[in-house]
Amino acid sequence: MRVITSTAGVAAAAAILLSTGYALSTGGAARPASGASAVGAVSAAPAPAASSAPAAHDTIRAASVSTTSTGFSAKAPARCRTTGLRARVGRQDAGAGNRYAPLVLTNTSGRTCWVYGFVGLVLIDGRGDVLRTRTRRESVTPHRVTLRPGASAHARLHWTVVPTDHETRCPASARLMIIPPDEVAHLEVPFSATVCDDGRIDARPMAPGAGL
């Protein structure tokens, strides 16, 4: 993966995301409350009623104090962060001028995390220039996908390779910038495709698994 270091490239990418209405936000996962309770007891046996022995020899038997913890603390999974994810675009399926491919995010961290919602996308050509990109969110209800270490989730991508209306040719991309759901840092992967209709890519929300 390669990170765009060009100030102009990043600025252009940001402008594209803003123009398409893509919103970036951050959030966190709630942690369950924890608690503990303790029980203890002290008992003593009385000294004999009558004794000629010195008081120093009186015997007092005391039970030890014991504390039992009945509470526990468990940390709920947090949102998957860009630094703990690896991205790739799977095999493209072709049909009647349309293309479909899974955009796969894999949890490379050592902890369980979750993804929810839609990714942000920016097309980049072979010279490293940002191409016009319109990411359209399909009307599919998103669901939280929990990823154990090594597990994957995918978003189905769809685009057309047939020029529309005013287009005489469609630009070819070489790479794809990917912003995971609710993140601001991005990943960049190889993506050789011709995307028409002014760079429109239809994207579904994240779903379990790596295949369509």
C-alpha positions, -999 to 999 in steps of 0.1 A, spaced: 0 0 0 12 35 -7 2 67 11 -2 99 -9 23 124 3 17 151 -24 -1 180 -8 -19 188 -40 -30 151 -43 -44 149 -7 -61 183 -11 -77 172 -43 -89 140 -27 -104 159 2 -122 182 -22 -137 152 -40 -149 136 -8 -165 169 2 -181 174 -32 -197 139 -31 -211 145 4 -189 119 20 -188 127 57 -160 116 80 -166 111 117 -151 94 147 -167 73 173 -160 49 201 -174 18 216 -190 17 251 -174 -3 278 -194 -23 303 -194 -12 339 -175 -33 364 -181 -38 400 -169 -58 431 -184 -68 464 -166 -80 495 -178 -100 525 -159 -105 557 -166 -120 592 -148 -119 625 -157 -142 654 -143 -148 688 -148 -175 714 -152 -162 750 -127 -169 776 -135 -196 803 -160 -184 829 -137 -194 858 -99 -198 856 -71 -194 879 -46 -189 851 -33 -153 845 -53 -132 820 -23 -133 797 -30 -169 791 -66 -164 782 -72 -178 747 -91 -158 720 -97 -175 688 -103 -151 659 -114 -160 624 -94 -144 596 -111 -118 574 -117 -129 539 -127 -109 509 -143 -124 479 -146 -105 446 -177 -112 426 -172 -85 400 -153 -86 367 -142 -62 340 -146 -69 303 -136 -46 274 -160 -45 245 -146 -45 210 -138 -11 195 -142 2 160 -116 -10 135 -90 16 129 -72 22 96 -38 12 111 -52 -22 120 -67 -30 86 -54 -43 52 -73 -36 20 -76 -52 -14 -100 -53 -43 -110 -88 -53 -116 -104 -87 -137 -83 -111 -169 -99 -125 -180 -86 -159 -214 -85 -176 -230 -63 -202 -208 -33 -197 -209 -36 -159 -182 -45 -134 -186 -59 -99 -158 -65 -73 -155 -69 -36 -135 -44 -16 -121 -64 12 -109 -51 46 -90 -76 68 -83 -72 105 -46 -73 110 -45 -62 146 -43 -85 175 -77 -77 189 -113 -81 178 -129 -49 163 -159 -40 142 -167 -21 110 -200 -4 102 -213 14 71 -197 27 39 -162 33 27 -149 64 9 -132 60 -24 -109 81 -47 -96 69 -80 -59 76 -89 -44 73 -124 -10 60 -134 7 94 -129 -6 97 -94 -32 123 -103 -66 121 -86 -95 113 -110 -131 124 -107 -148 99 -84 -184 98 -74 -191 72 -47 -228 64 -45 -241 46 -15 -267 19 -24 -299 18 -5 -289 -12 17 -293 -11 55 -258 -13 71 -251 -37 99 -222 -39 123 -196 -66 113 -174 -79 141 -139 -90 129 -117 -113 150 -79 -110 142 -74 -122 106 -111 -120 97 -125 -100 67 -155 -80 56 -163 -67 22 -182 -40 3 -196 -48 -31 -185 -22 -57 -202 -17 -90 -193 6 -120 -199 8 -157 -173 7 -185 -197 22 -211 -194 59 -218 -225 78 -210 -240 110 -224 -212 135 -231 -184 110 -225 -163 99 -255 -138 79 -234 -134 70 -198 -102 75 -178 -83 45 -166 -73 42 -129 -42 25 -116 -48 28 -78 -77 33 -54 -76 53 -22 -99 37 5 -111 54 36 -126 28 60 -159 36 77 -158 65 102 -120 69 97 -99 97 83 -67 79 75 -67 60 42 -53 29 25 -42 27 -11 -42 -4 -33 -37 -13 -70 -69 -9 -90 -68 -12 -127 -102 -2 -141 -120 20 -165 -148 38 -146 -173 57 -167 -203 79 -158 -179 106 -144 -162 81 -121 -193 68 -105 -189 38 -82 -219 22 -64 -209 9 -30 -228 -13 -6 -222 -12 32 -197 -36 48 -208 -72 50 -192 -104 65 -167 -124 44 -144 -116 16 -165 -127 -14 -196 -113 -31 
